[in-house]
Amino acid sequence: MADHDGAYVHRPAETFPTGPVISADDPKSPFPPSESMLHRYNRHAVVADSKQCSKVGSDILSNGGNVIDAAIATMFCSGIVSVDSMGIGGGFIMNIYKDNKFYTLNSKELAPLSATKNMFKTPSDYDIGGMSIAVPGEVKGYWELYKKFGSLPWKSLIEPAKNICEEGITIKDHMYNSLESHHYDDQHLRNTFFNISGGQRFTGERVKLAPELCKTLRIIASNGGDDFYNGHLAELIEADLRDIGSIITKKDLQSYKVRWEETLSMPIGSNTVHLTPSAGGPLVGFILNILRGYNLTTKSIQSEGDLIRTHHRIIESYKYGFFVMIVYVVILKQILKLILTHFRLIDILRYRTQLEDSDAPSPLIRKMLSPVFGHEIRAKINDFKTYTDPKHYGGNFIIIDEGTSHISILAPNGDAISVTASINSL
């Protein structure tokens, strides 16, 4: 039931009845059970967007590979099976725990050397067409990881993805929903995702990806990751990009460098959380910073009222951090700063948009992770009320997330990685 200021009000946790509280805004019938299942693993765990790629990573670990071998193989696979979300044309940021040490690898895309602040003439220019393409860091990141930590033969990590590429993939819901009319203009996308009459292929259909993509994987497997940036493959990529109006040159590829960054450490009770210092790492830290003041334990979910109140607090903390999720959709810093100048964003949204990946200001991050600031935001959370107006949480605009993939791996020896990869927009 909504009150006069647009907030939803519920009764104190102690007075909740045993059955569900139904209001005019609740669903008329209960939601079906979640498809998620709780599993127990004896040796290791690999979580990807698909069972197919999770199995690829699991097989690598079962065959004696380490956590980095499994990560590379799983990511190559996901770049094929989830081609709408990630792949060799994108970039990633990885949080690594290996041999009792912590690392962050930032291998995200960069603007071409000849990019200028006035290069986009219309809003669609930075989302569609050759000019919107950034210099990919994905393959360079794989290669750097392999040179530093890899143990199995390089080819063996790409072989599963190459085989899947040649056999074909199944269109998933997100893949189907990502396709737009302008994709028909691209010959490779047209041949893969559209039928002879020009109609879009449907979820569940099997399709063959462009043979050039499979050939590219074979070249990378044979020549190593550097061929993508410095070899004959780089020359082919430059020519292909030029044909579609991109300003990326071989010099852009040759000059690309990954960034090894110092991992952020944050105490939570008797534990320490290690976060990536750029991308969403500080944001996750900020959410935990709010929640740690609640001192959550098993007693926090003991009764139905406790469970509801705890879930409410978690959701509200996420709203302050994510209510209006700002996704980097191949957007220049100048545009981002213009938006920030135009809107008076408050609380965490201001900090999320200012966390520009390459040079997030350390004073800003320190504030986000400080107990004082966490208490300040936590004090705004009302245990009996939530708000439908995004401005209450600092939201004024939204950019749609068009594709991101996440992979988590825990190896038998306790080593682990957590990686988020994206092509930003198909």
N, C-alpha and C positions, 0 to 999 in steps of 0.2 A: 504493500500500500504506500503510495507516494504522499509525502506531506507537502506543504506549500512551497518549500524551497527546492523541490526536485530531488530530495534525497530519499532513499529507501530506509525505512526504520524497522528494526526488529526488537523484540523484547529481550530483556537481560537473559544471559545464558542460563541462569538458574531456573528460569520459569518456562523453558522450552518443554513442550509435551513430548511424549515418546514417539508419536507419529510425525510425519512431515508437515511443515507449515505451508498451507496453500493460500496464495493470494491471486488476484486477477492477473498478475504478471508471471505467475508460475506456469509451467507446462501442464496441460490438462491430463496427460498420462506420463507415468515415470519414464525416465530415459532408460534405454537398454543397458545391460551390463557392459562395462568397458572391455574392449578386446585385449587390453594389456594383461599380461599374466606375470606373476611373481615366479621367477626361476631361481634355482640354486645351482651354482657351477662349482665343480670340483677342482678344475685346473686353471681356466682362464675365461675371459668374457670379451666379446667383440660386439659392439652395437653400431649398426649403420642404418641407412634408410631402407635397406632391403635385406631379406633373408639371404639372398644370393650373394651379396657382397659381405655380409657378416660371416658367412661360411668360408668365403675366400680368405679373410683374415684369420679365422679360426684354424683353417687348414695350414696356413703358414706357421702359426705357433705350434701346431701339432707336429709339424715336420722339422722342428728345431729352430725356427726363426725367432728373432727377438721382437720386442714391441714395435720398433721402428720398421722392420721388415713387414710386419703385419699391417702397420699403418699405411705404408706406401702401396702395398698390394690392394688394400681395401679402398683407398682413395682412387687409384687407377680404375678399379672396378666401378665405384660409385660415379665416376666421371662418364661412364658409359650407360649404366643402368638408370642413373638419375641425371642424364645429360641436360635436363632443363634447369638443374640447380647448381651443378658444379662440373668441373672438367679442366682439361689442359689449357683452356683459354682464359681461366680465371685466376684466383689466388686464394690463400688461406692464412690462418694464424693458428699456431699449435702450442699447446701447453704440454711440457714434457717432464716426466719424472723418470730418471734412468740412473742406475748405479748410485742411488742415494743423493742425486743432485737434481736441481731444477733448472729448466731452460724454457725460454720462449722463442719460437721462430716466427718472425713476421715475413711472410712471402706474398703479401697482397699486391694487387696491381698498382701500377704507377702511370701517371700521365705521360704521354710522349714528350720528347725533348722540345719539339716545335709547338707544343700546345700554348695557347694564349688565353687570357681571361675573356677575350671577346670572340672566341672561335665559334661559340654556339649562337646562332642567329635566332632560333626559335626554341621553345621549351622541349620540343620533341627531338631536337638535334642531339641532346646529350643522352637520349634513351634509344634512339633508332638510327641505324645506318653506320657507315664506316667511321665517321668522326667520333662516335660514342665509344669506340673500342679503346680500352686501356692496354698498356703493356702487361702481358700476363706473367705472373710469378710462380704459377703452380708447379710446372716441371722443374724449374730452378730449385724450388723448395724441396721437391722429392730428391733431386740429385745431391743437394747439400746435406740433407738428412742421411742419405745412403753413404756418402763419403765419410761422414763423421761417425755414424753408428751402425751402418748396415752390415749384415753377416752372410746372408744367403746370396747366391748369384743374382745379379741385377735382372737378367732376363726372366728368371723364375717369378719375379714380383710383378711383371707386366703380362706374362703369359695368360693368366686367367682373364684379364680384361680384354686382351686381344681376341681370345677365343669367343668371348661373349659378344664382342663387337661384330665378329664375322658371322656368328649364329643369329644375331638379331635380339631385340629387346621387346618387352611388352609395354604398351602405353599405359601409364598410371594416371590417376585422376588429376594430380597436380600438373603433370606433363600436358594432359589434354587441355586443362584450364589455362595453361600458360600461353598457348598458341593464339595468335591474333592474325587478322587478315593480312597485315604487312609481311608476315613470315612466308606467305605464298610467293612473294617476290624473290626470295632466295632459292636458288635452284636446288641446293642440297636439302633444305628444310621442306621444300615442296615435294621432292621425290620421296622423302621419308614419311612425312606426316599428313600428306594430302593424297587423295585418290585421283584417278584419271579425270574424273569429271570436275575436279577442283574442290570437292568437299573434304572436310577435315576427317581424318581417321579417328575412331572412337577408342575410349578406354577399354583395355583388354585385348586390343588387336596387336598382333606381332608385326614388327617392322624391321627392316634392315637399315642400319645407319650408313652414311656415306662411306664408300670403300676407301676414300682418301683418308678418313679418320683412322680406319683400321691399319692402313699402310703407315700412317704417322706413328702409331704405336709400335709397329714392327721396326721402324727406323730408330726410334728412341731406345727400344730394347737392344738393338744391335750396336748402336753407336754411343749410347749413353745420353744423359740429360743435357749435356752441353751442346749437342748437335742442334737442339731446338733454338739455341741462342747464338751460336758461333759457327755452325757448320752449314752443310748444304741445305738442311731442313730450314734453317733460318732464312736462306735466300728464297725458298719456295713460299714460306709464310709471308715474307715481305711482298712478294709478287701478288699473292692472293689478296692480301689486305689492300694493296694499291688498287686492285681491280674493283674493289667495292667502296673506294673513296676514303680509306684510312690514311692517316698521316704517319703511322708507325713505320719506321725504317729498320734496317738491320742494325744500325748504330744504336737504336733504342734497345733492341734485344741484347746486343753485346754489352751494353753499359748497365743492364739490370743487375742489381745485387740484392740478396736477401738481407734481412736485419736480425741479428741475434740480440735479443733484448733481455734486460734483467727482470726476472719474475718478481711481481709484487707479493709480499708476504703480509698476512693479516691475522692476528691472534683472535681466535674464537673460543673462549673458555680455555680448556687445557690443550686445545688443538691449534694448529696453524694452517690457514688456507693460503694456497699459492695460486695467484691469478696472473693472467696476461696483463701487461701494463698498458696496452692499447686495445683498440676495438671494444668489445663488451666487458673486458675483465674488470675495470673499475666499477662498472655498473652492477655487476654481480656482487662485488665487494660492498657496494653501497646498500644493496638490498639486505645482505647479511648483516651489515652494520645496524640497520634498523631492527632486524629480528633478534639480534643477540641481546638486546635490552629486555626482551620478554623471558629470557632464561628458559627456553622451551625444553621440556623433558617428556618422558612417557606419560607423566601425569597430565600433561597439557592436552592429551587426547583420550583421557580415561573415560569420561562420560560423554554423552551426546552433546551436552552443552559445551563441555570443554573442547570437543572436536570442532564444533561449529565456530566457536570463538577463535580458536587457533587458525582454522582455515581462513576465517575473515581477516585476521591480522596479516597472514601471509599474502592474501590477495591484495589487500590495501597497500602493502609494502611494494608488491609488484606494480601496482598502478602508479605509484609515485616514480618508479623507475622506468616503467615500460608503457604506461597508459597510451601514450602516443609514440609508437616505436619509430624512430628515425633510422631508416635503412639507407646506407650509402648506395644510391642507384647511379653509379658512374657520374657523380656530381662534383663539381669543382668547389674548392674551399671558398672561393669568392661568392658563389651562389649561397652556400651554407651560411656564411657570415652576413650576407644581405638579408636572409630570412631572420637571423637572430636579431639584426638591427630593427627589422620591421615589426616583429612581435615581441611583446614584453613577456617572455617565458619565465616561469618561476620554478623554484625547487629543482628537482633532478633533471627535468627536461632540458633546462638551460645547460646543465653540466653534461648531459648525454650528447647534445649537439656540438658542444665545444670540444669533445674528445676526438679531435682530428687525429687519425690513426698514426701519423708519423711523428707528431711532436706534441703529445698531450702534455699540458703544463703541469709540472709536479705539484705546485701549490694547490691547484684545483683538485688533483687526485688526493692529496693529503687531507683536504677538507672533506671530501666525500667519504673517506675511510675513518675520519675522526669520530670518537665516541660522542663528542659534543654535538656534532652535526646529526649523527644518527638519532640522538635523543630529541633534537629539535624537530625532526620529521616525524619521529614516533609519537611525539606529543600531539600531532595533528590527526592521528588515527583515532576515530571514535569507534569503540567496541560495539555500538548499537546503531551505526548509521553508515551508509555508503552513498556515493554521489553519482548521478548520471551525467553531470556536466563535466566534460574533460578539463575545463578551465580550473576546476577545484584542485586538480592534480598538476596543473601547469601545461595542459595541452591546448594547442591552437591550430595545429595542422597535422597531417599524416601523409607519409609516403608509403605506398604499398610495397610489401616485401615480395619480390618476384622470384626468389629462388635462393635458398641457402641450404647447405647440408652439414650435418654434424656427425662426428664419429668419436666414440670413446672405446678405449681398449685397455684391459687390465691383463698383464702377462703373468705366467705362473710364478715368476720370481718377484712379483710385486711392482715391477716397472709399469708405467701407465702413460697414456697420452690422451689428450682431449683436443680435438681440432674442429674448427669451423671453416668451411670452404664455400666459395660462391662464385658464380659468374655474374652476379648482380641482376642481370636482365637478359632473357633469351633473345 
